[in-house]
Structure formats: structure tokens, C-alpha cells
Amino acid sequence: MMTDPVADMLTRIRNAGTARASLVRCPSSRLKHSVAKVLEEKGYVY
């Protein structure tokens, strides 16, 4: 079984937004940290 960790992180963020949660927790990696940083810089998350 293959999983996509970045897609999983984005799904968690989307679900948290739908639930109006202010915090999302997921396993970390350098790649996911970089993706989250870009999302923050572009104003998609804060």
C-alpha cells in the first residue's frame, strides 16, 4: 500500500478548515514543513 504524505497533510488542513479548527497535527517531515511554509507565505494558511 502506498501513501502520499503531502496529500494526507493537505487533506488534514482542508478537513480542519471545514471543521473550523485552529490547529492541525500531523507527522512531520522536511518536505511537509517546506510545503506548509510556502502555503503560509502565499496566505493559504496562517
mmCIF entry with sequence, helices, sheets and N, C-alpha, C, O atoms, coordinates in Angstrom:
data_MODEL
# 
_entry.id   MODEL 
# 
_entity.id                         1 
_entity.type                       polymer 
_entity.pdbx_number_of_molecules   1 
# 
_entity_poly.entity_id                      1 
_entity_poly.type                           'polypeptide(L)' 
_entity_poly.nstd_linkage                   no 
_entity_poly.nstd_monomer                   no 
_entity_poly.pdbx_seq_one_letter_code       MMTDPVADMLTRIRNAGTARASLVRCPSSRLKHSVAKVLEEKGYVY 
_entity_poly.pdbx_seq_one_letter_code_can   MMTDPVADMLTRIRNAGTARASLVRCPSSRLKHSVAKVLEEKGYVY 
_entity_poly.pdbx_strand_id                 A 
# 
loop_
_entity_poly_seq.entity_id 
_entity_poly_seq.num 
_entity_poly_seq.mon_id 
_entity_poly_seq.hetero 
1 1  MET n 
1 2  MET n 
1 3  THR n 
1 4  ASP n 
1 5  PRO n 
1 6  VAL n 
1 7  ALA n 
1 8  ASP n 
1 9  MET n 
1 10 LEU n 
1 11 THR n 
1 12 ARG n 
1 13 ILE n 
1 14 ARG n 
1 15 ASN n 
1 16 ALA n 
1 17 GLY n 
1 18 THR n 
1 19 ALA n 
1 20 ARG n 
1 21 ALA n 
1 22 SER n 
1 23 LEU n 
1 24 VAL n 
1 25 ARG n 
1 26 CYS n 
1 27 PRO n 
1 28 SER n 
1 29 SER n 
1 30 ARG n 
1 31 LEU n 
1 32 LYS n 
1 33 HIS n 
1 34 SER n 
1 35 VAL n 
1 36 ALA n 
1 37 LYS n 
1 38 VAL n 
1 39 LEU n 
1 40 GLU n 
1 41 GLU n 
1 42 LYS n 
1 43 GLY n 
1 44 TYR n 
1 45 VAL n 
1 46 TYR n 
# 
_struct_asym.id          A 
_struct_asym.entity_id   1 
# 
loop_
_struct_conf.conf_type_id 
_struct_conf.id 
_struct_conf.pdbx_PDB_helix_id 
_struct_conf.beg_label_comp_id 
_struct_conf.beg_label_asym_id 
_struct_conf.beg_label_seq_id 
_struct_conf.pdbx_beg_PDB_ins_code 
_struct_conf.end_label_comp_id 
_struct_conf.end_label_asym_id 
_struct_conf.end_label_seq_id 
_struct_conf.pdbx_end_PDB_ins_code 
_struct_conf.beg_auth_comp_id 
_struct_conf.beg_auth_asym_id 
_struct_conf.beg_auth_seq_id 
_struct_conf.end_auth_comp_id 
_struct_conf.end_auth_asym_id 
_struct_conf.end_auth_seq_id 
_struct_conf.pdbx_PDB_helix_class 
_struct_conf.details 
_struct_conf.pdbx_PDB_helix_length 
HELX_P HELX_P1 AA1 PRO A 5  ? THR A 18 ? PRO A 5  THR A 18 1 ? 14 
HELX_P HELX_P2 AA2 ARG A 30 ? GLU A 41 ? ARG A 30 GLU A 41 1 ? 12 
# 
_struct_conf_type.id          HELX_P 
_struct_conf_type.criteria    ? 
_struct_conf_type.reference   ? 
# 
loop_
_atom_site.group_PDB 
_atom_site.id 
_atom_site.type_symbol 
_atom_site.label_atom_id 
_atom_site.label_alt_id 
_atom_site.label_comp_id 
_atom_site.label_asym_id 
_atom_site.label_entity_id 
_atom_site.label_seq_id 
_atom_site.pdbx_PDB_ins_code 
_atom_site.Cartn_x 
_atom_site.Cartn_y 
_atom_site.Cartn_z 
_atom_site.occupancy 
_atom_site.B_iso_or_equiv 
_atom_site.pdbx_formal_charge 
_atom_site.auth_seq_id 
_atom_site.auth_comp_id 
_atom_site.auth_asym_id 
_atom_site.auth_atom_id 
_atom_site.pdbx_PDB_model_num 
ATOM 1   N N  . MET A 1 1  ? 0.851   -1.176 0.000  1.00 0.00 ? 1  MET A N  1 
ATOM 2   C CA . MET A 1 1  ? 0.000   0.000  0.000  1.00 0.00 ? 1  MET A CA 1 
ATOM 3   C C  . MET A 1 1  ? 0.893   1.233  0.000  1.00 0.00 ? 1  MET A C  1 
ATOM 4   O O  . MET A 1 1  ? 1.820   1.338  0.803  1.00 0.00 ? 1  MET A O  1 
ATOM 5   N N  . MET A 1 2  ? 0.613   2.152  -0.892 1.00 0.00 ? 2  MET A N  1 
ATOM 6   C CA . MET A 1 2  ? 1.384   3.389  -0.972 1.00 0.00 ? 2  MET A CA 1 
ATOM 7   C C  . MET A 1 2  ? 0.554   4.541  -0.419 1.00 0.00 ? 2  MET A C  1 
ATOM 8   O O  . MET A 1 2  ? -0.662  4.598  -0.604 1.00 0.00 ? 2  MET A O  1 
ATOM 9   N N  . THR A 1 3  ? 1.226   5.439  0.249  1.00 0.00 ? 3  THR A N  1 
ATOM 10  C CA . THR A 1 3  ? 0.546   6.624  0.767  1.00 0.00 ? 3  THR A CA 1 
ATOM 11  C C  . THR A 1 3  ? 1.280   7.861  0.287  1.00 0.00 ? 3  THR A C  1 
ATOM 12  O O  . THR A 1 3  ? 2.466   7.811  -0.035 1.00 0.00 ? 3  THR A O  1 
ATOM 13  N N  . ASP A 1 4  ? 0.571   8.952  0.245  1.00 0.00 ? 4  ASP A N  1 
ATOM 14  C CA . ASP A 1 4  ? 1.146   10.232 -0.162 1.00 0.00 ? 4  ASP A CA 1 
ATOM 15  C C  . ASP A 1 4  ? 1.107   11.160 1.050  1.00 0.00 ? 4  ASP A C  1 
ATOM 16  O O  . ASP A 1 4  ? 0.049   11.698 1.374  1.00 0.00 ? 4  ASP A O  1 
ATOM 17  N N  . PRO A 1 5  ? 2.240   11.356 1.725  1.00 0.00 ? 5  PRO A N  1 
ATOM 18  C CA . PRO A 1 5  ? 2.234   12.149 2.954  1.00 0.00 ? 5  PRO A CA 1 
ATOM 19  C C  . PRO A 1 5  ? 1.833   13.610 2.755  1.00 0.00 ? 5  PRO A C  1 
ATOM 20  O O  . PRO A 1 5  ? 1.208   14.196 3.638  1.00 0.00 ? 5  PRO A O  1 
ATOM 21  N N  . VAL A 1 6  ? 2.178   14.203 1.622  1.00 0.00 ? 6  VAL A N  1 
ATOM 22  C CA . VAL A 1 6  ? 1.811   15.604 1.382  1.00 0.00 ? 6  VAL A CA 1 
ATOM 23  C C  . VAL A 1 6  ? 0.303   15.708 1.161  1.00 0.00 ? 6  VAL A C  1 
ATOM 24  O O  . VAL A 1 6  ? -0.339  16.616 1.689  1.00 0.00 ? 6  VAL A O  1 
ATOM 25  N N  . ALA A 1 7  ? -0.260  14.793 0.391  1.00 0.00 ? 7  ALA A N  1 
ATOM 26  C CA . ALA A 1 7  ? -1.709  14.795 0.179  1.00 0.00 ? 7  ALA A CA 1 
ATOM 27  C C  . ALA A 1 7  ? -2.442  14.575 1.495  1.00 0.00 ? 7  ALA A C  1 
ATOM 28  O O  . ALA A 1 7  ? -3.481  15.188 1.738  1.00 0.00 ? 7  ALA A O  1 
ATOM 29  N N  . ASP A 1 8  ? -1.907  13.704 2.346  1.00 0.00 ? 8  ASP A N  1 
ATOM 30  C CA . ASP A 1 8  ? -2.507  13.472 3.659  1.00 0.00 ? 8  ASP A CA 1 
ATOM 31  C C  . ASP A 1 8  ? -2.494  14.755 4.485  1.00 0.00 ? 8  ASP A C  1 
ATOM 32  O O  . ASP A 1 8  ? -3.491  15.085 5.128  1.00 0.00 ? 8  ASP A O  1 
ATOM 33  N N  . MET A 1 9  ? -1.379  15.480 4.475  1.00 0.00 ? 9  MET A N  1 
ATOM 34  C CA . MET A 1 9  ? -1.282  16.736 5.218  1.00 0.00 ? 9  MET A CA 1 
ATOM 35  C C  . MET A 1 9  ? -2.288  17.756 4.684  1.00 0.00 ? 9  MET A C  1 
ATOM 36  O O  . MET A 1 9  ? -2.970  18.423 5.461  1.00 0.00 ? 9  MET A O  1 
ATOM 37  N N  . LEU A 1 10 ? -2.378  17.876 3.360  1.00 0.00 ? 10 LEU A N  1 
ATOM 38  C CA . LEU A 1 10 ? -3.312  18.834 2.767  1.00 0.00 ? 10 LEU A CA 1 
ATOM 39  C C  . LEU A 1 10 ? -4.757  18.466 3.094  1.00 0.00 ? 10 LEU A C  1 
ATOM 40  O O  . LEU A 1 10 ? -5.583  19.350 3.322  1.00 0.00 ? 10 LEU A O  1 
ATOM 41  N N  . THR A 1 11 ? -5.066  17.179 3.118  1.00 0.00 ? 11 THR A N  1 
ATOM 42  C CA . THR A 1 11 ? -6.410  16.735 3.480  1.00 0.00 ? 11 THR A CA 1 
ATOM 43  C C  . THR A 1 11 ? -6.708  17.078 4.932  1.00 0.00 ? 11 THR A C  1 
ATOM 44  O O  . THR A 1 11 ? -7.815  17.509 5.255  1.00 0.00 ? 11 THR A O  1 
ATOM 45  N N  . ARG A 1 12 ? -5.737  16.892 5.798  1.00 0.00 ? 12 ARG A N  1 
ATOM 46  C CA . ARG A 1 12 ? -5.933  17.257 7.205  1.00 0.00 ? 12 ARG A CA 1 
ATOM 47  C C  . ARG A 1 12 ? -6.186  18.754 7.355  1.00 0.00 ? 12 ARG A C  1 
ATOM 48  O O  . ARG A 1 12 ? -7.034  19.168 8.144  1.00 0.00 ? 12 ARG A O  1 
ATOM 49  N N  . ILE A 1 13 ? -5.451  19.561 6.599  1.00 0.00 ? 13 ILE A N  1 
ATOM 50  C CA . ILE A 1 13 ? -5.644  21.014 6.646  1.00 0.00 ? 13 ILE A CA 1 
ATOM 51  C C  . ILE A 1 13 ? -7.028  21.380 6.126  1.00 0.00 ? 13 ILE A C  1 
ATOM 52  O O  . ILE A 1 13 ? -7.721  22.201 6.727  1.00 0.00 ? 13 ILE A O  1 
ATOM 53  N N  . ARG A 1 14 ? -7.435  20.774 5.010  1.00 0.00 ? 14 ARG A N  1 
ATOM 54  C CA . ARG A 1 14 ? -8.756  21.053 4.439  1.00 0.00 ? 14 ARG A CA 1 
ATOM 55  C C  . ARG A 1 14 ? -9.862  20.641 5.413  1.00 0.00 ? 14 ARG A C  1 
ATOM 56  O O  . ARG A 1 14 ? -10.819 21.390 5.612  1.00 0.00 ? 14 ARG A O  1 
ATOM 57  N N  . ASN A 1 15 ? -9.741  19.461 6.019  1.00 0.00 ? 15 ASN A N  1 
ATOM 58  C CA . ASN A 1 15 ? -10.753 18.993 6.967  1.00 0.00 ? 15 ASN A CA 1 
ATOM 59  C C  . ASN A 1 15 ? -10.810 19.893 8.200  1.00 0.00 ? 15 ASN A C  1 
ATOM 60  O O  . ASN A 1 15 ? -11.891 20.159 8.727  1.00 0.00 ? 15 ASN A O  1 
ATOM 61  N N  . ALA A 1 16 ? -9.662  20.356 8.655  1.00 0.00 ? 16 ALA A N  1 
ATOM 62  C CA . ALA A 1 16 ? -9.641  21.257 9.812  1.00 0.00 ? 16 ALA A CA 1 
ATOM 63  C C  . ALA A 1 16 ? -10.325 22.576 9.471  1.00 0.00 ? 16 ALA A C  1 
ATOM 64  O O  . ALA A 1 16 ? -11.031 23.146 10.304 1.00 0.00 ? 16 ALA A O  1 
ATOM 65  N N  . GLY A 1 17 ? -10.119 23.059 8.256  1.00 0.00 ? 17 GLY A N  1 
ATOM 66  C CA . GLY A 1 17 ? -10.788 24.286 7.830  1.00 0.00 ? 17 GLY A CA 1 
ATOM 67  C C  . GLY A 1 17 ? -12.291 24.122 7.792  1.00 0.00 ? 17 GLY A C  1 
ATOM 68  O O  . GLY A 1 17 ? -13.033 25.018 8.194  1.00 0.00 ? 17 GLY A O  1 
ATOM 69  N N  . THR A 1 18 ? -12.736 22.978 7.309  1.00 0.00 ? 18 THR A N  1 
ATOM 70  C CA . THR A 1 18 ? -14.167 22.692 7.265  1.00 0.00 ? 18 THR A CA 1 
ATOM 71  C C  . THR A 1 18 ? -14.751 22.631 8.671  1.00 0.00 ? 18 THR A C  1 
ATOM 72  O O  . THR A 1 18 ? -15.868 23.092 8.906  1.00 0.00 ? 18 THR A O  1 
ATOM 73  N N  . ALA A 1 19 ? -13.993 22.063 9.601  1.00 0.00 ? 19 ALA A N  1 
ATOM 74  C CA . ALA A 1 19 ? -14.447 21.938 10.986 1.00 0.00 ? 19 ALA A CA 1 
ATOM 75  C C  . ALA A 1 19 ? -14.147 23.191 11.805 1.00 0.00 ? 19 ALA A C  1 
ATOM 76  O O  . ALA A 1 19 ? -14.432 23.232 13.001 1.00 0.00 ? 19 ALA A O  1 
ATOM 77  N N  . ARG A 1 20 ? -13.575 24.211 11.170 1.00 0.00 ? 20 ARG A N  1 
ATOM 78  C CA . ARG A 1 20 ? -13.195 25.463 11.825 1.00 0.00 ? 20 ARG A CA 1 
ATOM 79  C C  . ARG A 1 20 ? -12.226 25.244 12.991 1.00 0.00 ? 20 ARG A C  1 
ATOM 80  O O  . ARG A 1 20 ? -12.289 25.938 14.006 1.00 0.00 ? 20 ARG A O  1 
ATOM 81  N N  . ALA A 1 21 ? -11.340 24.278 12.827 1.00 0.00 ? 21 ALA A N  1 
ATOM 82  C CA . ALA A 1 21 ? -10.312 24.024 13.842 1.00 0.00 ? 21 ALA A CA 1 
ATOM 83  C C  . ALA A 1 21 ? -9.166  25.007 13.635 1.00 0.00 ? 21 ALA A C  1 
ATOM 84  O O  . ALA A 1 21 ? -8.860  25.383 12.504 1.00 0.00 ? 21 ALA A O  1 
ATOM 85  N N  . SER A 1 22 ? -8.545  25.415 14.712 1.00 0.00 ? 22 SER A N  1 
ATOM 86  C CA . SER A 1 22 ? -7.448  26.379 14.600 1.00 0.00 ? 22 SER A CA 1 
ATOM 87  C C  . SER A 1 22 ? -6.083  25.706 14.634 1.00 0.00 ? 22 SER A C  1 
ATOM 88  O O  . SER A 1 22 ? -5.059  26.375 14.495 1.00 0.00 ? 22 SER A O  1 
ATOM 89  N N  . LEU A 1 23 ? -6.059  24.383 14.818 1.00 0.00 ? 23 LEU A N  1 
ATOM 90  C CA . LEU A 1 23 ? -4.799  23.660 14.920 1.00 0.00 ? 23 LEU A CA 1 
ATOM 91  C C  . LEU A 1 23 ? -4.896  22.340 14.175 1.00 0.00 ? 23 LEU A C  1 
ATOM 92  O O  . LEU A 1 23 ? -5.900  21.634 14.272 1.00 0.00 ? 23 LEU A O  1 
ATOM 93  N N  . VAL A 1 24 ? -3.848  22.011 13.430 1.00 0.00 ? 24 VAL A N  1 
ATOM 94  C CA . VAL A 1 24 ? -3.779  20.732 12.719 1.00 0.00 ? 24 VAL A CA 1 
ATOM 95  C C  . VAL A 1 24 ? -2.509  20.029 13.158 1.00 0.00 ? 24 VAL A C  1 
ATOM 96  O O  . VAL A 1 24 ? -1.431  20.624 13.149 1.00 0.00 ? 24 VAL A O  1 
ATOM 97  N N  . ARG A 1 25 ? -2.628  18.775 13.538 1.00 0.00 ? 25 ARG A N  1 
ATOM 98  C CA . ARG A 1 25 ? -1.456  17.983 13.916 1.00 0.00 ? 25 ARG A CA 1 
ATOM 99  C C  . ARG A 1 25 ? -1.292  16.845 12.917 1.00 0.00 ? 25 ARG A C  1 
ATOM 100 O O  . ARG A 1 25 ? -2.250  16.154 12.569 1.00 0.00 ? 25 ARG A O  1 
ATOM 101 N N  . CYS A 1 26 ? -0.054  16.669 12.466 1.00 0.00 ? 26 CYS A N  1 
ATOM 102 C CA . CYS A 1 26 ? 0.259   15.556 11.578 1.00 0.00 ? 26 CYS A CA 1 
ATOM 103 C C  . CYS A 1 26 ? 1.735   15.226 11.724 1.00 0.00 ? 26 CYS A C  1 
ATOM 104 O O  . CYS A 1 26 ? 2.518   16.073 12.155 1.00 0.00 ? 26 CYS A O  1 
ATOM 105 N N  . PRO A 1 27 ? 2.124   14.014 11.371 1.00 0.00 ? 27 PRO A N  1 
ATOM 106 C CA . PRO A 1 27 ? 3.544   13.660 11.437 1.00 0.00 ? 27 PRO A CA 1 
ATOM 107 C C  . PRO A 1 27 ? 4.363   14.619 10.573 1.00 0.00 ? 27 PRO A C  1 
ATOM 108 O O  . PRO A 1 27 ? 3.935   15.016 9.489  1.00 0.00 ? 27 PRO A O  1 
ATOM 109 N N  . SER A 1 28 ? 5.530   14.979 11.065 1.00 0.00 ? 28 SER A N  1 
ATOM 110 C CA . SER A 1 28 ? 6.317   15.990 10.355 1.00 0.00 ? 28 SER A CA 1 
ATOM 111 C C  . SER A 1 28 ? 7.417   15.372 9.499  1.00 0.00 ? 28 SER A C  1 
ATOM 112 O O  . SER A 1 28 ? 7.868   14.250 9.729  1.00 0.00 ? 28 SER A O  1 
ATOM 113 N N  . SER A 1 29 ? 7.821   16.142 8.517  1.00 0.00 ? 29 SER A N  1 
ATOM 114 C CA . SER A 1 29 ? 8.974   15.813 7.680  1.00 0.00 ? 29 SER A CA 1 
ATOM 115 C C  . SER A 1 29 ? 9.481   17.128 7.106  1.00 0.00 ? 29 SER A C  1 
ATOM 116 O O  . SER A 1 29 ? 8.786   18.143 7.148  1.00 0.00 ? 29 SER A O  1 
ATOM 117 N N  . ARG A 1 30 ? 10.671  17.105 6.582  1.00 0.00 ? 30 ARG A N  1 
ATOM 118 C CA . ARG A 1 30 ? 11.219  18.330 5.988  1.00 0.00 ? 30 ARG A CA 1 
ATOM 119 C C  . ARG A 1 30 ? 10.382  18.778 4.796  1.00 0.00 ? 30 ARG A C  1 
ATOM 120 O O  . ARG A 1 30 ? 10.151  19.972 4.609  1.00 0.00 ? 30 ARG A O  1 
ATOM 121 N N  . LEU A 1 31 ? 9.932   17.824 3.995  1.00 0.00 ? 31 LEU A N  1 
ATOM 122 C CA . LEU A 1 31 ? 9.125   18.160 2.822  1.00 0.00 ? 31 LEU A CA 1 
ATOM 123 C C  . LEU A 1 31 ? 7.815   18.824 3.237  1.00 0.00 ? 31 LEU A C  1 
ATOM 124 O O  . LEU A 1 31 ? 7.441   19.860 2.688  1.00 0.00 ? 31 LEU A O  1 
ATOM 125 N N  . LYS A 1 32 ? 7.123   18.232 4.202  1.00 0.00 ? 32 LYS A N  1 
ATOM 126 C CA . LYS A 1 32 ? 5.850   18.811 4.644  1.00 0.00 ? 32 LYS A CA 1 
ATOM 127 C C  . LYS A 1 32 ? 6.061   20.172 5.296  1.00 0.00 ? 32 LYS A C  1 
ATOM 128 O O  . LYS A 1 32 ? 5.231   21.068 5.144  1.00 0.00 ? 32 LYS A O  1 
ATOM 129 N N  . HIS A 1 33 ? 7.150   20.331 6.010  1.00 0.00 ? 33 HIS A N  1 
ATOM 130 C CA . HIS A 1 33 ? 7.459   21.633 6.607  1.00 0.00 ? 33 HIS A CA 1 
ATOM 131 C C  . HIS A 1 33 ? 7.645   22.676 5.511  1.00 0.00 ? 33 HIS A C  1 
ATOM 132 O O  . HIS A 1 33 ? 7.154   23.799 5.630  1.00 0.00 ? 33 HIS A O  1 
ATOM 133 N N  . SER A 1 34 ? 8.348   22.310 4.453  1.00 0.00 ? 34 SER A N  1 
ATOM 134 C CA . SER A 1 34 ? 8.572   23.241 3.338  1.00 0.00 ? 34 SER A CA 1 
ATOM 135 C C  . SER A 1 34 ? 7.262   23.594 2.644  1.00 0.00 ? 34 SER A C  1 
ATOM 136 O O  . SER A 1 34 ? 7.030   24.755 2.307  1.00 0.00 ? 34 SER A O  1 
ATOM 137 N N  . VAL A 1 35 ? 6.412   22.606 2.431  1.00 0.00 ? 35 VAL A N  1 
ATOM 138 C CA . VAL A 1 35 ? 5.118   22.853 1.790  1.00 0.00 ? 35 VAL A CA 1 
ATOM 139 C C  . VAL A 1 35 ? 4.274   23.772 2.670  1.00 0.00 ? 35 VAL A C  1 
ATOM 140 O O  . VAL A 1 35 ? 3.656   24.711 2.169  1.00 0.00 ? 35 VAL A O  1 
ATOM 141 N N  . ALA A 1 36 ? 4.245   23.511 3.965  1.00 0.00 ? 36 ALA A N  1 
ATOM 142 C CA . ALA A 1 36 ? 3.467   24.344 4.885  1.00 0.00 ? 36 ALA A CA 1 
ATOM 143 C C  . ALA A 1 36 ? 3.998   25.773 4.912  1.00 0.00 ? 36 ALA A C  1 
ATOM 144 O O  . ALA A 1 36 ? 3.223   26.725 5.003  1.00 0.00 ? 36 ALA A O  1 
ATOM 145 N N  . LYS A 1 37 ? 5.300   25.920 4.835  1.00 0.00 ? 37 LYS A N  1 
ATOM 146 C CA . LYS A 1 37 ? 5.900   27.255 4.828  1.00 0.00 ? 37 LYS A CA 1 
ATOM 147 C C  . LYS A 1 37 ? 5.466   28.038 3.590  1.00 0.00 ? 37 LYS A C  1 
ATOM 148 O O  . LYS A 1 37 ? 5.152   29.225 3.688  1.00 0.00 ? 37 LYS A O  1 
ATOM 149 N N  . VAL A 1 38 ? 5.446   27.387 2.429  1.00 0.00 ? 38 VAL A N  1 
ATOM 150 C CA . VAL A 1 38 ? 5.001   28.046 1.197  1.00 0.00 ? 38 VAL A CA 1 
ATOM 151 C C  . VAL A 1 38 ? 3.523   28.406 1.295  1.00 0.00 ? 38 VAL A C  1 
ATOM 152 O O  . VAL A 1 38 ? 3.127   29.500 0.894  1.00 0.00 ? 38 VAL A O  1 
ATOM 153 N N  . LEU A 1 39 ? 2.702   27.496 1.824  1.00 0.00 ? 39 LEU A N  1 
ATOM 154 C CA . LEU A 1 39 ? 1.276   27.792 1.994  1.00 0.00 ? 39 LEU A CA 1 
ATOM 155 C C  . LEU A 1 39 ? 1.079   29.010 2.893  1.00 0.00 ? 39 LEU A C  1 
ATOM 156 O O  . LEU A 1 39 ? 0.207   29.841 2.639  1.00 0.00 ? 39 LEU A O  1 
ATOM 157 N N  . GLU A 1 40 ? 1.884   29.110 3.933  1.00 0.00 ? 40 GLU A N  1 
ATOM 158 C CA . GLU A 1 40 ? 1.793   30.265 4.832  1.00 0.00 ? 40 GLU A CA 1 
ATOM 159 C C  . GLU A 1 40 ? 2.239   31.545 4.131  1.00 0.00 ? 40 GLU A C  1 
ATOM 160 O O  . GLU A 1 40 ? 1.589   32.583 4.264  1.00 0.00 ? 40 GLU A O  1 
ATOM 161 N N  . GLU A 1 41 ? 3.344   31.481 3.384  1.00 0.00 ? 41 GLU A N  1 
ATOM 162 C CA . GLU A 1 41 ? 3.839   32.664 2.670  1.00 0.00 ? 41 GLU A CA 1 
ATOM 163 C C  . GLU A 1 41 ? 2.825   33.173 1.647  1.00 0.00 ? 41 GLU A C  1 
ATOM 164 O O  . GLU A 1 41 ? 2.695   34.380 1.445  1.00 0.00 ? 41 GLU A O  1 
ATOM 165 N N  . LYS A 1 42 ? 2.113   32.260 1.006  1.00 0.00 ? 42 LYS A N  1 
ATOM 166 C CA . LYS A 1 42 ? 1.128   32.635 -0.012 1.00 0.00 ? 42 LYS A CA 1 
ATOM 167 C C  . LYS A 1 42 ? -0.218  33.022 0.588  1.00 0.00 ? 42 LYS A C  1 
ATOM 168 O O  . LYS A 1 42 ? -1.110  33.460 -0.138 1.00 0.00 ? 42 LYS A O  1 
ATOM 169 N N  . GLY A 1 43 ? -0.381  32.868 1.903  1.00 0.00 ? 43 GLY A N  1 
ATOM 170 C CA . GLY A 1 43 ? -1.600  33.298 2.566  1.00 0.00 ? 43 GLY A CA 1 
ATOM 171 C C  . GLY A 1 43 ? -2.714  32.274 2.614  1.00 0.00 ? 43 GLY A C  1 
ATOM 172 O O  . GLY A 1 43 ? -3.852  32.611 2.941  1.00 0.00 ? 43 GLY A O  1 
ATOM 173 N N  . TYR A 1 44 ? -2.406  31.027 2.292  1.00 0.00 ? 44 TYR A N  1 
ATOM 174 C CA . TYR A 1 44 ? -3.436  29.992 2.336  1.00 0.00 ? 44 TYR A CA 1 
ATOM 175 C C  . TYR A 1 44 ? -3.692  29.497 3.752  1.00 0.00 ? 44 TYR A C  1 
ATOM 176 O O  . TYR A 1 44 ? -4.813  29.107 4.080  1.00 0.00 ? 44 TYR A O  1 
ATOM 177 N N  . VAL A 1 45 ? -2.673  29.511 4.584  1.00 0.00 ? 45 VAL A N  1 
ATOM 178 C CA . VAL A 1 45 ? -2.815  29.136 5.994  1.00 0.00 ? 45 VAL A CA 1 
ATOM 179 C C  . VAL A 1 45 ? -2.073  30.174 6.823  1.00 0.00 ? 45 VAL A C  1 
ATOM 180 O O  . VAL A 1 45 ? -1.231  30.910 6.309  1.00 0.00 ? 45 VAL A O  1 
ATOM 181 N N  . TYR A 1 46 ? -2.390  30.224 8.093  1.00 0.00 ? 46 TYR A N  1 
ATOM 182 C CA . TYR A 1 46 ? -1.691  31.154 8.983  1.00 0.00 ? 46 TYR A CA 1 
ATOM 183 C C  . TYR A 1 46 ? -1.427  30.500 10.308 1.00 0.00 ? 46 TYR A C  1 
ATOM 184 O O  . TYR A 1 46 ? -0.845  31.122 11.198 1.00 0.00 ? 46 TYR A O  1 
# 
